[in-house]
């Protein structure tokens, strides 16, 4: 065993998996997380909001990021978790694998081993460790049961198994990472089993300011914690700060596009123009409904009888008119409980194969400074993303007008209610659409011939010895699915390569 540990930066979804797997294998590991640690899931110290799988407490323990890019308006909150478990501690608990064509495209782009066949074992490993299960329809809220009944009439048949790589059309109960009515986050799944091992060290409430290099070789990180600033030495460093945090850390370390770095008085160590570019996410919108007293009573009765009122009980897969693959859209009806007798019901839709890309840049050498996050949603020159959202809104409206849902969902509300023509809808979409909490691809994986590639297929950063990335930032393109499980699978694959190197 090396005298110096492997340093894992970021205790989110990917970082927990990397640190846990390495520690289980007997390697010395230091896991550094900028947010708090509340101990194992049995500690009794975890805030209830982070354990409750029926809500998305995205404003709890958040970095407070906001979008500054083209989207019709600025200031849209881009919440990323600053707490152990990362976004798996405050997400919607939806666990979807995507489609094999999605991953096969990664491999075809010059990333051997990252196709569906290569990733499948790691998707299964992550699925098991995350305690994923598929709820029975009787476990769903009455609203989602009505959705299941109505969906076949609009051409969305029941989906047999979301935990596969072959489903491409239909609607069904979505798999979830819920255990004993708790959100089973990555810290519970990967860190709890190694917390007491002598070769594992956790440093919470500690912000990594930059990676330390000796020439073109990593030697550790500079960190700021409860005891002040200090250096942490390591034999290698694995970055898992996510699609925003990882490129920002690289840029503060002098690794990236010189134009993004030199303006802030930072010396350029490694010229990697792809750092922070290729930012992708799933643009989304919702059609809101008033509900009815009958539906409210059904939902309240469900809770009173012990039902778990998850917001996102069902997921639909379908194709827009301009779809270039097996599917390119999600439909996800939501019932949010504001309190007894007060529910919000809506049908949301998102583009799973978007064409628009943006970038992430530091605004200062201060690691606590707000960065420039420029998603540039709906700006692809061919208007693919805009057209796809239009198709999604029309299908959401069609579902809302279909029995047995139509009689109970109430009247349409919200910004699209006055939009009677497709042209009016198209004009409203850039103003009222949002995002799906799935940023990725800002340190894309690719061959050395790709001018924007930041890491090779092992996760190794080009031009820097023993520096790796193992989070969603390395995705060549955003997955046709929620990114949580694909991120875990990618981390599992990267750490397997480190252990076998």
C-alpha positions in Angstrom: 0.0 0.0 0.0 1.2 3.5 -1.0 2.7 5.7 1.8 0.4 8.5 0.6 -3.4 8.1 0.1 -5.6 8.6 -2.9 -7.4 11.9 -2.4 -11.0 11.9 -3.6 -12.4 15.5 -4.0 -16.2 15.7 -3.5 -18.4 13.5 -1.3 -21.3 13.5 -3.8 -22.7 10.6 -5.8 -19.5 9.8 -7.7 -17.0 10.6 -4.9 -18.7 8.4 -2.4 -18.6 5.5 -4.8 -14.9 6.0 -5.7 -13.8 6.5 -2.1 -15.9 3.6 -0.8 -14.8 1.1 -3.4 -11.1 2.0 -3.0 -11.3 1.8 0.8 -13.0 -1.6 0.6 -10.2 -2.8 -1.6 -7.7 -1.9 1.1 -6.3 1.4 -0.3 -5.7 4.4 1.8 -8.3 7.0 1.0 -8.9 10.6 2.1 -12.4 11.8 1.0 -12.8 15.6 1.1 -16.3 17.2 1.1 -17.1 20.9 1.2 -20.4 20.3 3.0 -21.3 18.7 6.3 -21.4 15.1 7.2 -24.2 13.8 9.4 -22.7 10.4 10.0 -24.2 7.0 9.0 -27.8 6.7 8.2 -28.5 5.3 11.7 -26.9 8.4 13.4 -30.2 10.2 14.0 -28.5 13.5 12.9 -29.5 13.6 9.2 -32.0 16.5 8.5 -35.4 15.1 7.8 -35.7 16.9 4.5 -32.7 15.0 3.2 -34.2 11.7 4.2 -37.7 12.3 2.9 -38.1 10.8 -0.6 -41.4 12.5 -1.2 -39.8 16.0 -1.7 -36.8 17.5 -3.5 -35.1 19.7 -0.9 -32.8 21.2 -3.5 -32.3 24.5 -1.6 -31.0 22.6 1.5 -27.2 22.5 1.7 -26.8 23.9 -1.7 -23.9 25.7 -3.5 -26.4 28.5 -4.5 -25.4 28.5 -8.2 -27.4 30.4 -10.8 -27.5 30.3 -14.5 -26.0 33.4 -16.3 -26.4 32.1 -19.8 -28.9 32.6 -22.7 -32.3 31.3 -21.7 -34.7 34.1 -22.2 -33.8 35.2 -18.6 -30.9 34.9 -16.2 -30.7 34.0 -12.5 -32.3 30.5 -12.8 -31.3 28.5 -9.7 -28.9 25.7 -10.6 -28.9 23.9 -7.3 -26.1 21.5 -6.5 -25.8 19.8 -3.1 -23.1 20.7 -0.7 -23.4 17.8 1.7 -22.4 14.2 2.0 -24.1 12.2 -0.7 -24.3 15.2 -3.0 -27.3 15.4 -5.2 -28.3 11.9 -4.2 -29.2 13.5 -0.9 -31.8 15.8 -2.3 -33.0 14.4 -5.7 -36.3 12.9 -6.8 -35.1 9.3 -6.3 -35.8 8.4 -9.9 -33.3 5.8 -11.2 -33.3 5.3 -15.0 -30.6 3.6 -17.0 -31.1 5.3 -20.4 -30.8 3.4 -23.7 -28.0 1.3 -25.1 -27.8 3.5 -28.2 -26.8 6.4 -25.9 -23.8 4.6 -24.5 -22.9 3.0 -27.8 -22.5 6.5 -29.2 -20.0 7.2 -26.4 -17.9 4.3 -27.5 -18.2 5.1 -31.2 -16.9 8.6 -30.4 -13.5 7.0 -29.4 -14.1 5.7 -25.9 -13.5 2.0 -25.9 -15.3 0.1 -23.2 -17.9 2.8 -22.6 -20.6 1.2 -24.8 -23.7 -0.5 -23.4 -22.0 -3.9 -23.1 -19.0 -2.4 -21.2 -21.2 -0.3 -18.9 -23.9 -2.9 -18.2 -22.0 -4.6 -15.3 -21.4 -1.3 -13.6 -25.0 -0.2 -14.0 -26.1 -3.5 -12.3 -23.5 -3.0 -9.5 -24.7 0.6 -8.9 -28.4 -0.5 -9.0 -27.7 -3.1 -6.3 -25.7 -0.9 -4.1 -28.3 1.9 -4.4 -31.1 -0.5 -3.3 -33.1 0.2 -6.4 -36.6 -1.3 -6.7 -39.6 -0.7 -8.9 -42.8 0.3 -7.0 -46.0 -1.6 -7.7 -48.8 0.5 -9.2 -50.6 0.2 -5.9 -47.6 2.0 -4.2 -48.2 5.1 -6.4 -50.4 8.0 -5.5 -54.0 8.0 -7.0 -52.9 10.7 -9.4 -50.1 8.5 -10.8 -52.5 5.5 -11.0 -54.8 7.6 -13.1 -51.9 8.5 -15.3 -51.1 4.8 -15.8 -54.7 4.2 -16.8 -54.9 7.1 -19.3 -51.5 6.7 -20.9 -52.3 3.8 -23.3 -55.0 5.9 -24.9 -52.4 8.4 -26.1 -50.0 5.8 -27.4 -47.9 5.2 -24.3 -48.2 1.5 -23.4 -47.0 0.1 -20.1 -43.2 -0.2 -19.8 -42.1 -3.6 -18.6 -38.7 -2.8 -17.1 -37.0 0.6 -16.8 -33.9 -1.1 -15.4 -32.7 -2.2 -18.8 -31.1 -0.6 -21.8 -33.8 -1.6 -24.3 -37.0 0.3 -23.3 -37.7 3.1 -25.8 -41.5 3.9 -25.7 -44.2 3.8 -23.1 -45.0 4.8 -19.5 -44.7 3.0 -16.2 -43.7 3.2 -12.5 -40.2 4.5 -12.3 -37.5 2.6 -10.3 -36.4 4.4 -7.1 -33.5 4.5 -4.6 -35.7 4.3 -1.5 -35.1 2.0 1.5 -37.4 1.8 4.5 -39.1 5.0 3.3 -35.8 6.9 3.3 -33.9 8.4 0.4 -31.0 6.0 0.1 -28.1 8.3 -0.8 -24.6 7.5 -2.0 -23.1 8.2 1.4 -25.3 5.5 2.9 -24.6 3.1 0.1 -20.8 3.5 -0.2 -19.3 5.4 2.7 -21.2 3.9 5.7 -19.6 0.5 5.1 -16.1 1.9 5.3 -16.4 4.7 7.9 -14.6 2.8 10.6 -11.8 1.3 8.5 -8.3 2.5 9.5 -7.4 3.2 5.9 -10.3 5.6 5.3 -10.4 9.3 6.4 -13.3 11.7 5.8 -12.7 15.5 5.8 -16.1 17.2 5.8 -16.7 21.0 5.8 -13.4 21.3 3.8 -13.2 23.2 0.5 -10.5 22.2 -2.0 -9.1 25.4 -3.4 -6.9 23.9 -6.1 -5.0 20.9 -7.2 -1.2 21.0 -6.4 1.2 20.1 -9.2 4.9 19.5 -9.4 5.5 20.2 -13.0 3.0 18.0 -14.9 2.4 15.6 -12.0 -0.2 15.9 -9.2 1.1 15.8 -5.6 -2.1 16.7 -3.6 -4.6 19.5 -3.0 -4.8 22.8 -1.2 -7.8 22.8 1.1 -9.5 25.1 3.5 -11.3 23.5 6.5 -12.4 24.2 10.1 -8.7 24.4 11.1 -7.7 26.8 8.3 -5.8 26.3 5.0 -3.4 23.4 4.5 -2.1 21.0 1.9 -3.2 17.4 1.7 -0.6 15.2 0.0 -1.6 12.2 -2.1 -0.3 9.7 -4.5 -3.1 10.5 -6.9 -6.2 12.7 -6.9 -9.7 11.8 -8.2 -12.0 14.7 -8.8 -15.7 14.2 -8.2 -17.0 17.7 -7.9 -19.6 17.4 -10.6 -20.3 19.1 -13.8 -19.9 22.5 -12.3 -17.4 21.9 -9.4 -14.8 19.8 -11.3 -14.1 22.2 -14.2 -14.1 25.2 -11.8 -11.5 23.4 -9.6 -9.3 22.6 -12.6 -9.5 26.2 -13.8 -8.5 27.5 -10.4 -5.6 25.1 -10.5 -4.3 26.5 -13.8 -5.7 23.7 -15.9 -8.0 24.6 -18.8 -8.4 27.2 -21.5 -5.8 30.0 -20.9 -8.5 32.6 -21.8 -10.6 31.4 -18.9 -7.7 31.4 -16.4 -5.2 34.2 -17.1 -7.8 36.9 -16.7 -8.0 36.0 -13.0 -4.2 36.2 -12.4 -3.8 32.4 -12.4 -0.7 30.9 -14.0 -1.6 28.4 -16.8 -0.1 25.0 -15.8 -1.8 22.8 -18.5 -3.5 24.1 -21.6 -6.8 22.1 -21.9 -9.3 24.1 -23.9 -12.2 21.7 -23.3 -12.3 22.3 -19.5 -15.7 23.8 -18.7 -17.1 23.5 -22.3 -19.7 21.2 -23.8 -22.1 21.8 -20.8 -25.3 19.9 -21.3 -28.6 19.4 -19.4 -32.2 18.4 -20.1 -34.3 21.5 -20.8 -37.8 21.0 -19.4 -41.2 22.6 -18.9 -44.5 21.7 -17.2 -48.2 22.0 -17.9 -49.8 22.9 -14.5 -53.4 21.9 -13.5 -55.8 23.2 -10.8 -56.8 19.8 -9.5 -60.3 19.1 -8.2 -61.7 18.5 -4.7 -62.2 14.9 -5.6 -58.5 14.4 -6.6 -57.4 16.3 -3.4 -59.4 13.9 -1.2 -58.1 10.9 -3.0 -54.5 12.1 -2.4 -55.1 13.0 1.2 -56.8 9.6 1.8 -53.7 7.9 0.3 -51.4 9.7 2.7 -53.7 9.1 5.7 -53.7 5.4 4.9 -49.9 5.3 5.0 -49.1 5.8 1.3 -45.8 7.3 0.4 -46.6 10.4 -1.7 -43.7 10.5 -4.1 -43.8 13.5 -6.5 -42.5 11.6 -9.5 -44.2 8.2 -9.5 -44.3 7.4 -13.3 -42.0 8.1 -16.2 -42.8 8.1 -19.9 -40.5 7.7 -22.9 -41.5 9.0 -26.3 -40.1 10.5 -29.5 -40.4 14.1 -30.7 -41.1 14.6 -34.4 -37.4 15.3 -35.0 -36.1 12.4 -32.9 -32.9 10.9 -34.3 -32.7 7.8 -32.0 -34.9 5.3 -30.2 -36.5 8.2 -28.1 -35.5 11.7 -27.1 -38.1 12.8 -24.5 -39.3 12.1 -21.0 -42.8 12.7 -19.6 -43.1 12.8 -15.8 -46.4 13.7 -14.1 -45.9 15.2 -10.6 -48.1 15.5 -7.6 -46.5 17.7 -4.9 -48.0 17.8 -1.4 -47.9 21.3 0.0 -49.9 20.2 3.0 -53.2 18.5 3.9 -55.8 19.5 1.4 -53.2 21.4 -0.7 -51.7 19.6 -3.7 -49.9 20.9 -6.9 -50.4 18.6 -9.9 -48.6 19.0 -13.2 -47.2 17.1 -16.2 -43.6 17.9 -17.0 -41.6 17.0 -20.0 -37.9 17.2 -20.8 -35.6 16.8 -23.8 -33.3 13.8 -23.2 -31.1 14.3 -26.3 -30.5 18.1 -26.4 -28.4 19.8 -29.0 -27.7 23.1 -27.1 -24.4 23.3 -25.2 -22.9 25.9 -22.8 -19.9 26.4 -20.6 -18.7 26.9 -17.0 -16.1 29.4 -16.1 -14.6 30.8 -12.9 -15.3 34.4 -12.2 -12.5 34.7 -9.7 -9.7 32.8 -8.1 -11.9 32.7 -4.9 -13.4 29.2 -4.7 -16.5 30.6 -2.9 -17.1 33.2 -5.7 -20.2 32.6 -7.9 -19.0 31.2 -11.3 -20.3 31.9 -14.7 -22.7 29.1 -15.6 -23.9 29.6 -19.2 -26.2 26.7 -20.1 -27.4 28.4 -23.3 -30.6 26.3 -23.3 -32.6 26.2 -26.5 -29.9 28.0 -28.6 -29.0 25.2 -31.0 -29.1 26.8 -34.5 -31.5 24.2 -35.9 -34.1 24.7 -33.0 -34.2 21.0 -32.3 -34.6 21.5 -28.5 -37.3 24.1 -28.9 -39.3 21.9 -31.3 -38.9 18.9 -29.0 -40.3 20.8 -26.0 -43.2 21.9 -28.1 -44.0 18.2 -28.9 -43.6 17.4 -25.2 -46.0 20.1 -24.2 -48.6 19.0 -26.7 -48.4 15.4 -25.5 -48.6 16.5 -21.8 -51.8 18.4 -22.7 -53.1 15.3 -24.5 -52.5 13.2 -21.5 -54.2 15.8 -19.2 -57.3 15.7 -21.5 -57.6 11.9 -21.4 -59.9 9.9 -19.1 -59.9 8.8 -16.4 -57.4 11.6 -15.6 -59.2 14.5 -17.4 -62.2 14.5 -15.0 -60.0 14.8 -11.9 -57.0 16.9 -12.9 -58.9 20.1 -13.3 -58.2 23.1 -15.5 -54.9 23.9 -17.1 -53.0 26.8 -15.3 -49.7 28.5 -15.7 -47.9 30.4 -18.4 -49.0 28.2 -21.3 -52.7 28.4 -20.6 -53.3 31.4 -23.0 -51.1 29.8 -25.7 -53.6 28.4 -28.2 -51.4 28.1 -31.3 -48.1 26.4 -31.7 -46.4 29.7 -32.6 -47.6 31.2 -29.3 -46.3 28.1 -27.4 -42.9 28.4 -29.1 -42.6 32.0 -28.1 -43.4 31.2 -24.5 -41.1 28.2 -24.1 -37.8 30.1 -23.8 -39.4 32.3 -21.1 -41.1 29.6 -19.0 -39.0 26.5 -19.5 -36.4 25.4 -16.9 -34.0 22.6 -16.4 -34.0 19.0 -15.1 -31.1 19.1 -12.6 -28.9 17.0 -14.8 -25.8 19.0 -15.8 -23.0 17.0 -17.4 -20.2 16.8 -20.0 -17.9 19.8 -19.0 -14.8 17.7 -18.9 -15.7 15.3 -21.7 -14.1 12.0 -22.2 -12.6 11.4 -25.6 -9.5 10.4 -27.6 -6.5 12.7 -27.7 -7.5 13.7 -31.2 -10.6 15.4 -29.9 -9.6 19.0 -29.2 -12.2 19.4 -26.4 -11.5 16.1 -24.6 -10.3 16.5 -21.1 -9.9 12.9 -20.0 -9.1 9.7 -21.7 -11.3 6.5 -21.4 -9.7 5.7 -18.0 -10.7 9.0 -16.6 -7.1 10.3 -16.6 -6.7 14.0 -17.2 -4.7 14.7 -20.3 -1.3 16.2 -19.6 -1.3 15.6 -15.8 0.1 12.4 -14.1 -2.2 10.7 -11.5 -5.0 13.1 -11.8 -8.4 11.6 -12.6 -12.1 12.6 -13.0 -14.9 10.2 -12.1 -18.2 12.2 -12.2 -20.8 13.3 -14.8 -18.5 15.9 -16.2 -16.7 13.2 -18.2 -19.9 12.2 -20.1 -19.2 12.8 -23.8 -22.9 13.8 -24.0 -25.7 13.9 -21.4 -27.5 10.6 -20.9 -31.0 9.9 -22.2 -32.0 9.5 -18.6 -31.7 11.0 -15.1 -27.9 11.2 -14.5 -27.7 9.8 -11.0 -27.3 6.1 -11.8 -25.2 6.6 -14.9 -22.9 8.8 -12.7 -22.6 5.9 -10.2 -21.9 3.4 -13.0 -19.2 5.7 -14.5 -17.6 6.1 -11.0 -17.7 2.3 -10.6 -16.0 1.8 -13.9 -13.3 4.4 -13.3 -12.5 3.0 -9.8 -12.4 -0.6 -11.3 -9.7 0.7 -13.7 -7.7 2.3 -10.9 -7.8 -0.9 -8.9 -6.7 -3.0 -11.9 -4.0 -0.6 -13.1 
